[in-house]
Amino acid sequence: MKFKLHFILAFMALISNAFGQDKLLQGQVSFVTTNNIYVKFDDTSFIEVGDSLNLGGTDRACLVVKSKSSTSCVCSIINDCEIQKGDEVLFNYVLKTETNQEALTELLVVAPVVEETIEPMYTENINGSVSVSGYSNINSQRENRTRVMTRLAMNANHINNSKFSFNTYLNYRYIFQQADSTSLPQNSFFRVYNLSVRYDALPSLSVIAGRNINPKISSLGAIDGLQLEKYFGKFYIGAIGGFRPDTFDYGFNSDLLQYGGYAGVMTDAKKFYSQTTQ
């Protein structure tokens, strides 16, 4: 009977010792970065995100768990603790003090996340103009003449911040003449000088399709077809292939084939700008 009593008392003491005392997991700091502390454990199944860890030899919570794997935890420093690689870290997985909640609150109450704004590579820029003008010539030696000139110009660069751009320049001229006059075989003139689409495949490489007057080779006038241009720093090369507008009515003429290339250099200084094309 006495033996049974001692056995029961010993068993109860063992249970009391097992459930009444704190249980500690021991780990070690394996890696330290500017923002994170990595702690290695044999097993992290008792550790949850938000739990606090103590530095070995102290009762002070110094780390709070942000994420974990089966054998390691990624932590943040709290309470201005100094952590070094190789330091011992302890975790009490039976009694979790209020420090855990405080540590979690400190981790979560941070500055709001500012989403990074990515500037587009190309910026939309659309501008244009419409003009109407009239001219009258009153002459006692011959018939009076009045004409009206209408122009439409528009540059739509990088539409919707894309690689596509549109360019146009149209001109319409009408000459009023007397009903009995036969001096003018034609009194209505419509001209398309620019009507093209540009695609910037790269910031330094562009392709133009349609009718376009290239300012680098403006002496050629309008070109119906394709134009390619590539920059190499301040140097550039280009190629053209297409047709010249009709000599008489400035319309499309497939008999006037033209093709070729050009090269040049641009100098852009604060007080001096130049462009040379050959």
Secondary structure as the mmCIF struct_conf table of DSSP 4:
data_model
#
loop_
_struct_conf.conf_type_id
_struct_conf.id
_struct_conf.beg_label_comp_id
_struct_conf.beg_label_asym_id
_struct_conf.beg_label_seq_id
_struct_conf.end_label_comp_id
_struct_conf.end_label_asym_id
_struct_conf.end_label_seq_id
HELX_RH_AL_P HELX_RH_AL_P1 LYS A 2 GLY A 20
BEND BEND1 GLN A 21 GLN A 21
STRN STRN1 LEU A 24 VAL A 32
BEND BEND2 THR A 34 ASN A 35
STRN STRN2 ILE A 37 LYS A 40
BEND BEND3 ASP A 42 ASP A 42
TURN_TY1_P TURN_TY1_P1 SER A 45 PHE A 46
TURN_TY1_P TURN_TY1_P2 VAL A 49 GLY A 50
STRN STRN3 SER A 52 LEU A 55
TURN_TY1_P TURN_TY1_P3 GLY A 56 GLY A 57
STRN STRN4 ALA A 61 LYS A 68
BEND BEND4 SER A 70 THR A 71
STRN STRN5 SER A 72 ILE A 77
TURN_TY1_P TURN_TY1_P4 ASN A 79 ASP A 80
TURN_TY1_P TURN_TY1_P5 LYS A 85 GLY A 86
STRN STRN6 GLU A 88 ASN A 92
BEND BEND5 TYR A 93 VAL A 94
HELX_RH_AL_P HELX_RH_AL_P2 GLU A 98 LEU A 108
BEND BEND6 VAL A 109 VAL A 109
HELX_LH_PP_P HELX_LH_PP_P1 ALA A 111 VAL A 113
HELX_LH_PP_P HELX_LH_PP_P2 GLU A 115 THR A 117
BEND BEND7 MET A 121 TYR A 122
STRN STRN7 ASN A 125 ASN A 137
BEND BEND8 SER A 140 ARG A 142
STRN STRN8 ARG A 145 ASN A 157
BEND BEND9 HIS A 158 HIS A 158
HELX_RH_3T_P HELX_RH_3T_P1 ILE A 159 ASN A 161
BEND BEND10 SER A 162 LYS A 163
STRN STRN9 PHE A 164 PHE A 176
TURN_TY1_P TURN_TY1_P6 ALA A 179 ASP A 180
BEND BEND11 SER A 183 SER A 183
BEND BEND12 PRO A 185 PRO A 185
STRN STRN10 SER A 188 LEU A 202
TURN_TY1_P TURN_TY1_P7 PRO A 203 SER A 204
STRN STRN11 LEU A 205 ILE A 213
HELX_RH_3T_P HELX_RH_3T_P2 PRO A 215 LEU A 220
STRN STRN12 ALA A 222 PHE A 232
TURN_TY1_P TURN_TY1_P8 GLY A 233 LYS A 234
STRN STRN13 PHE A 235 PHE A 243
HELX_LH_PP_P HELX_LH_PP_P3 ARG A 244 ASP A 246
TURN_TY1_P TURN_TY1_P9 THR A 247 ASP A 249
TURN_TY1_P TURN_TY1_P10 SER A 254 ASP A 255
BEND BEND13 LEU A 256 LEU A 256
STRN STRN14 LEU A 257 ASP A 268
BEND BEND14 LYS A 270 LYS A 271
STRN STRN15 TYR A 273 THR A 277
#
